[in-house]
């Protein structure tokens, strides 16, 4: 999801104003819906890290934030010619264009020194956008791993774009692609790499034609049937309701063939593994005490997750009836 820039807009004024005026209520909305951890991808580093640290310090109330800072893309790649077009601040703060493996490594070094929690890069041929060369993707992933950071890649349309991300050694792919899966090659590669697929079906449903979304559901079903680790993600921006979109994502996973139990695992233990956080998403000794109590049995009916009664985040009650 995009906690700051994707919701605020591409300019510095929009982002700084949003953080001061609207972000606190949006963070509270996540907690109210039982979402206790979010991963935010593609934000200005200083603003998202300040929000993360304020939540951790208890100055700002909200879910635990894991932040990647800006997205890395090839020169002219997404979202240079879409979200950031004509906005110099966006091209510097929300996305970074890297023209070579060495530039990719240097950018990862910079972000790691800033204190980000993960690295995101873009390899997406949407609208004919240029793709990131495999050597650059591999350099970014290797450098991220050198710093102990997970690295994931964005691909939204073509299976081949997702395959290239996995081939580069990434820990996962963001966004279910909207063209039909051609066979078992991608699933086998994901399984061999122990990599995750973050579904973002709610955003895909809201932004692409119904036939293409049907392909997204079919791809989700096929990857799940092959045993790929699916992870709940929403790509939430300002047009989508915070937290409620997570509930909708769970329902769409069930519609794609997961059982309610499997869908809930995609939002908890599988999501924690994708984030590299073994202390999250589990009810066991040593894990952080994040609990959500709902009015019903979500293992029988996934829509029961919408009736959130109590929320505990890191041992603190943050919502009561």
C-alpha positions as CSV (number, residue, x, y, z in Angstrom):
1,X,0.0,0.0,0.0
2,X,0.9,3.7,-0.2
3,X,0.5,5.3,3.1
4,X,1.6,8.8,2.2
5,X,2.5,9.7,-1.5
6,X,0.0,7.5,-3.2
7,X,-2.8,9.0,-1.2
8,X,-1.6,12.6,-0.9
9,X,-0.4,13.2,-4.5
10,X,2.9,13.9,-6.2
11,X,3.9,17.3,-4.8
12,X,5.8,18.3,-1.7
13,X,3.0,20.6,-0.5
14,X,0.4,17.8,-0.9
15,X,2.5,15.3,1.0
16,X,3.5,17.6,3.9
17,X,0.0,18.8,4.3
18,X,-1.5,15.3,4.2
19,X,0.9,14.1,6.9
20,X,-0.1,16.9,9.2
21,X,-3.9,17.0,8.6
22,X,-5.2,13.6,7.3
23,X,-2.7,10.9,8.1
24,X,-3.6,10.5,11.9
25,X,-7.2,9.7,11.1
26,X,-6.3,7.3,8.4
27,X,-3.8,5.5,10.7
28,X,-6.6,5.2,13.3
29,X,-8.9,3.7,10.7
30,X,-6.4,0.9,10.1
31,X,-6.4,0.0,13.8
32,X,-10.2,0.3,14.0
33,X,-10.4,-2.4,11.3
34,X,-7.9,-4.7,13.0
35,X,-4.9,-3.9,10.8
36,X,-1.9,-3.7,13.2
37,X,1.0,-3.7,10.7
38,X,1.3,-2.0,7.2
39,X,4.0,-2.1,4.6
40,X,4.2,1.2,2.7
41,X,5.9,1.3,-0.7
42,X,6.8,4.4,-2.7
43,X,6.9,7.4,-0.2
44,X,9.2,10.3,0.5
45,X,11.8,8.8,2.9
46,X,11.8,11.6,5.5
47,X,8.0,11.8,5.9
48,X,7.3,8.1,6.0
49,X,10.2,7.3,8.4
50,X,9.1,10.2,10.7
51,X,5.6,8.7,10.8
52,X,6.9,5.2,11.4
53,X,9.1,6.5,14.3
54,X,6.2,8.5,15.8
55,X,4.0,5.5,15.9
56,X,6.7,3.4,17.5
57,X,7.3,6.1,20.1
58,X,3.6,6.4,20.9
59,X,3.4,10.0,19.7
60,X,1.1,9.0,16.8
61,X,-1.5,6.3,17.1
62,X,-1.6,3.8,14.3
63,X,-0.5,0.4,13.0
64,X,3.2,-0.6,13.0
65,X,4.7,0.9,9.8
66,X,7.3,-0.9,7.7
67,X,8.6,1.6,5.1
68,X,10.5,1.2,1.8
69,X,10.8,4.9,1.0
70,X,10.9,5.7,-2.8
71,X,10.4,3.0,-5.5
72,X,13.4,2.3,-7.7
73,X,12.7,2.3,-11.4
74,X,14.6,2.3,-14.7
75,X,14.9,5.7,-16.5
76,X,11.5,6.6,-17.8
77,X,9.9,3.6,-16.1
78,X,6.7,3.5,-14.1
79,X,5.7,5.8,-12.4
80,X,8.0,8.4,-14.0
81,X,5.6,9.0,-16.9
82,X,2.4,8.6,-14.9
83,X,2.1,9.6,-11.2
84,X,5.3,11.7,-11.2
85,X,5.1,13.3,-14.7
86,X,6.2,16.9,-14.6
87,X,6.9,17.0,-10.8
88,X,10.6,17.3,-10.0
89,X,10.0,16.7,-6.3
90,X,8.2,13.4,-7.0
91,X,11.0,12.3,-9.3
92,X,13.5,12.9,-6.5
93,X,11.5,11.8,-3.4
94,X,8.9,9.3,-4.4
95,X,10.7,7.4,-7.2
96,X,14.4,7.0,-8.0
97,X,15.5,6.4,-11.5
98,X,18.5,4.0,-11.6
99,X,20.4,3.7,-14.9
100,X,22.8,0.9,-14.0
101,X,23.6,-1.8,-11.5
102,X,26.0,0.5,-9.8
103,X,23.4,3.2,-9.4
104,X,21.0,0.7,-8.0
105,X,23.5,-0.4,-5.4
106,X,24.3,3.2,-4.5
107,X,20.6,4.0,-4.1
108,X,20.0,0.9,-1.9
109,X,23.0,1.9,0.2
110,X,21.6,5.4,0.7
111,X,18.1,4.1,1.7
112,X,19.6,1.5,4.0
113,X,21.6,4.3,5.7
114,X,18.4,6.3,6.1
115,X,16.8,3.3,7.9
116,X,14.2,1.9,5.6
117,X,12.7,-1.5,6.4
118,X,12.6,-2.9,2.8
119,X,13.4,-2.1,-0.8
120,X,10.9,-1.9,-3.7
121,X,11.8,-1.7,-7.4
122,X,9.5,-1.5,-10.5
123,X,9.6,-3.8,-13.5
124,X,6.3,-3.1,-15.3
125,X,5.7,-2.9,-19.0
126,X,2.3,-1.2,-18.5
127,X,1.6,1.1,-21.4
128,X,4.9,0.2,-23.0
129,X,7.0,1.6,-20.2
130,X,10.6,0.5,-20.3
131,X,11.6,-2.4,-18.1
132,X,14.5,-2.6,-15.6
133,X,17.4,-4.6,-17.0
134,X,17.9,-8.0,-15.3
135,X,21.4,-7.0,-14.1
136,X,20.1,-3.9,-12.4
137,X,17.3,-5.8,-10.7
138,X,19.8,-8.4,-9.5
139,X,22.2,-5.8,-8.2
140,X,19.4,-4.1,-6.2
141,X,18.2,-7.3,-4.7
142,X,21.7,-8.5,-3.8
143,X,22.5,-5.1,-2.2
144,X,19.3,-5.1,-0.2
145,X,20.1,-8.5,1.1
146,X,23.6,-7.4,2.0
147,X,21.9,-4.8,4.3
148,X,19.5,-7.4,5.7
149,X,16.5,-5.8,3.8
150,X,13.8,-7.7,1.9
151,X,13.4,-6.6,-1.7
152,X,10.3,-7.0,-3.8
153,X,9.3,-6.0,-7.3
154,X,6.3,-4.4,-8.8
155,X,4.6,-5.9,-11.9
156,X,1.0,-5.4,-12.8
157,X,0.3,-6.6,-16.3
158,X,2.6,-9.3,-17.8
159,X,3.7,-12.6,-16.4
160,X,7.1,-12.1,-18.0
161,X,7.6,-9.0,-15.9
162,X,6.8,-10.9,-12.7
163,X,9.1,-13.8,-13.9
164,X,12.0,-11.5,-14.4
165,X,11.5,-10.2,-10.8
166,X,11.7,-13.7,-9.4
167,X,14.7,-14.5,-11.6
168,X,16.5,-11.5,-10.1
169,X,16.3,-13.1,-6.7
170,X,13.5,-10.9,-5.2
171,X,11.7,-12.0,-2.1
172,X,8.3,-11.4,-3.7
173,X,6.2,-9.8,-6.4
174,X,3.7,-7.0,-5.8
175,X,0.4,-7.0,-7.7
176,X,-1.3,-9.9,-9.4
177,X,-0.7,-9.5,-13.1
178,X,-3.8,-9.0,-15.4
179,X,-2.9,-11.4,-18.3
180,X,-3.5,-15.1,-18.2
181,X,-0.9,-17.4,-16.5
182,X,0.8,-19.4,-19.3
183,X,1.7,-22.5,-17.3
184,X,3.7,-23.7,-14.2
185,X,7.0,-21.9,-14.8
186,X,6.3,-18.8,-12.6
187,X,4.8,-20.9,-9.8
188,X,7.8,-23.3,-9.9
189,X,10.2,-20.3,-9.8
190,X,8.4,-18.8,-6.8
191,X,8.4,-22.0,-5.0
192,X,12.1,-22.7,-5.6
193,X,13.0,-19.2,-4.4
194,X,10.6,-19.4,-1.4
195,X,9.2,-16.0,-2.7
196,X,5.8,-14.5,-2.0
197,X,3.1,-13.1,-4.3
198,X,1.2,-10.0,-2.9
199,X,-2.2,-10.1,-4.4
200,X,-3.7,-6.5,-4.3
201,X,-6.9,-7.8,-5.8
202,X,-9.0,-5.0,-4.4
203,X,-7.0,-2.4,-6.3
204,X,-7.0,-4.5,-9.5
205,X,-10.8,-4.9,-9.3
206,X,-11.2,-1.1,-8.9
207,X,-8.9,-0.1,-11.8
208,X,-9.1,-2.7,-14.6
209,X,-11.9,-4.1,-16.8
210,X,-13.8,-7.1,-15.6
211,X,-12.3,-9.6,-18.0
212,X,-8.8,-8.7,-17.0
213,X,-9.8,-8.9,-13.3
214,X,-11.1,-12.4,-14.0
215,X,-7.6,-13.2,-15.2
216,X,-6.3,-11.9,-11.9
217,X,-8.6,-14.2,-9.9
218,X,-7.7,-17.1,-12.1
219,X,-4.0,-16.4,-11.7
220,X,-4.4,-16.2,-8.0
221,X,-6.2,-19.5,-7.9
222,X,-3.5,-21.2,-10.0
223,X,-0.6,-19.9,-7.9
224,X,-2.4,-20.9,-4.8
225,X,-3.1,-24.4,-6.1
226,X,0.6,-24.8,-6.9
227,X,1.5,-24.0,-3.3
228,X,2.8,-20.5,-3.8
229,X,2.8,-18.3,-0.6
230,X,0.1,-15.6,-1.2
231,X,0.1,-12.5,0.9
232,X,-2.7,-10.0,1.5
233,X,-1.9,-6.6,0.1
234,X,-4.2,-3.8,-1.0
235,X,-2.3,-1.1,-2.8
236,X,-4.5,1.2,-0.8
237,X,-4.6,4.9,-1.9
238,X,-7.0,7.7,-1.1
239,X,-9.8,6.3,-3.1
240,X,-10.0,3.1,-1.0
241,X,-11.1,2.9,2.6
242,X,-8.3,2.1,5.0
243,X,-8.7,-1.2,6.7
244,X,-12.0,-2.1,5.1
245,X,-10.0,-2.7,1.9
246,X,-8.1,-5.4,3.8
247,X,-11.4,-7.1,4.7
248,X,-12.4,-6.9,1.0
249,X,-9.1,-8.5,0.0
250,X,-9.7,-11.5,2.2
251,X,-13.1,-12.0,0.6
252,X,-11.6,-11.8,-2.9
253,X,-9.0,-14.4,-1.9
254,X,-11.8,-16.7,-0.8
255,X,-13.6,-16.0,-4.1
256,X,-10.4,-17.1,-5.8
257,X,-10.5,-20.5,-4.1
258,X,-8.7,-20.1,-0.8
259,X,-10.5,-21.3,2.3
260,X,-11.2,-18.7,5.0
261,X,-8.4,-20.2,7.0
262,X,-5.9,-19.9,4.1
263,X,-7.0,-16.3,3.5
264,X,-6.4,-15.4,7.1
265,X,-3.0,-17.0,7.0
266,X,-2.2,-14.8,3.9
267,X,-3.0,-11.8,6.1
268,X,-1.0,-13.0,9.2
269,X,1.7,-15.6,9.2
270,X,2.4,-15.5,5.5
271,X,2.4,-11.7,5.5
272,X,4.9,-11.8,8.5
273,X,7.2,-14.2,6.6
274,X,7.0,-12.0,3.5
275,X,8.1,-9.0,5.7
276,X,10.9,-11.0,7.3
277,X,9.3,-10.6,10.7
278,X,9.0,-13.9,12.6
279,X,7.7,-11.9,15.6
280,X,4.5,-10.9,13.8
281,X,1.4,-12.8,12.6
282,X,1.5,-15.6,15.1
283,X,-0.1,-16.5,18.4
284,X,2.9,-18.1,20.1
285,X,5.5,-17.4,22.8
286,X,7.9,-14.7,21.7
287,X,5.6,-13.1,19.2
288,X,4.3,-9.6,19.6
289,X,0.8,-9.5,21.1
290,X,-1.4,-8.4,18.2
291,X,-4.9,-9.7,18.6
292,X,-8.2,-9.0,16.8
293,X,-11.5,-10.2,18.2
294,X,-14.5,-10.3,15.8
295,X,-18.2,-10.9,16.3
296,X,-18.5,-14.3,14.5
297,X,-16.4,-17.1,13.1
298,X,-14.3,-16.0,10.2
299,X,-13.2,-19.6,9.6
300,X,-16.8,-20.4,8.6
301,X,-17.6,-17.1,7.0
302,X,-14.8,-14.7,6.0
303,X,-17.1,-11.7,6.2
304,X,-17.1,-12.0,10.0
305,X,-13.8,-10.1,9.9
306,X,-15.8,-6.9,9.2
307,X,-17.3,-7.0,12.7
308,X,-14.2,-6.0,14.6
309,X,-14.9,-5.8,18.4
310,X,-11.5,-5.6,20.1
311,X,-8.0,-4.8,18.8
312,X,-4.8,-5.3,20.7
313,X,-1.5,-4.0,19.2
314,X,1.8,-5.0,20.7
315,X,0.0,-5.8,24.0
316,X,-2.0,-2.5,24.2
317,X,-5.8,-2.4,23.7
318,X,-6.4,0.1,20.9
319,X,-10.1,-0.6,20.2
320,X,-12.9,-1.7,22.5
321,X,-16.6,-2.2,21.7
